[in-house]
Amino acid sequence: MMIDLWLLFRWVLLIIMIIFLIFFVFVMIILRIIRRYHKFPIPAFATRLIDNPWRRFIQKPKIIAERMHLEPGMIVVEIGPGKGSYTKAVAEKVMPNGKVYALDIQESVIESLKKRIEKEDISNIIPMIGDAYNFPFDDESVERIFANTCLSEITDPVRVLHDCKRILKNDGLISLCELLPDPDYPRRKTEIRWAKEAGLELKERFGNFFSYQLNFRKK
């Protein structure tokens, strides 16, 4: 009798998992269709859901930072910092004199990040409200730029990369990271095409189809 109950429980659990998976896939398809024709920033409240232990296990912040070849004293610009877990990992690599300018178009995201860095006493992260089409930085003034799962949220990513090229030093790098199941997830060849159109070339690639990181430099 106990064996029959255990078998029944396993079947019920399997059916529930299948239903959940089908529902999840359906929702992702709907989201991709919506996001394809209507681009908008991920709502600020969703950053806490997106920046979760599962994501940080797949996309380890320290590994992302290591792949950017950071050095102490560098000036870094981050597009779309979210909760700040990856911002913090990069900031640690450029200590003591380097700075990370964390730029987002949403004031609520920036205010949340300010509270975090004040609480954790991080001195070299500078949160900024700004537009990725027109960075508030001088030409050839930064060594690194990175964007984690946010470039494809923007209507014209090529235009963003054009301005990234403008502010990037000649020996600098632009690092782009993507992760499934982000509803805005672009394939690697898509981001490589965007970069090429903006006058950049691929230097390095890391990861796989589900989670990748691409480093670009000026041609």
Secondary structure, 3 states (H helix, E strand, C coil): CHHHHHHHHHHHHHHHHHHHHHHHHHHHHHHHHHHHHCCCCCCHHHHHHHCCHHHHHHCCHHHHHHCCCCCCCCEEEEECCCCCHHHHHHHHHCCCCCEEEEEECCHHHHHHHHHHHHHCCCCCEEEEECCCCCCCCCCCCEEEEEEECCHHHCCCHHHHHHHHHHHEEEEEEEEEEEECCCCCCCCHHHHHHHHHHCCEEEEEEEECCCEEEEEEEEC
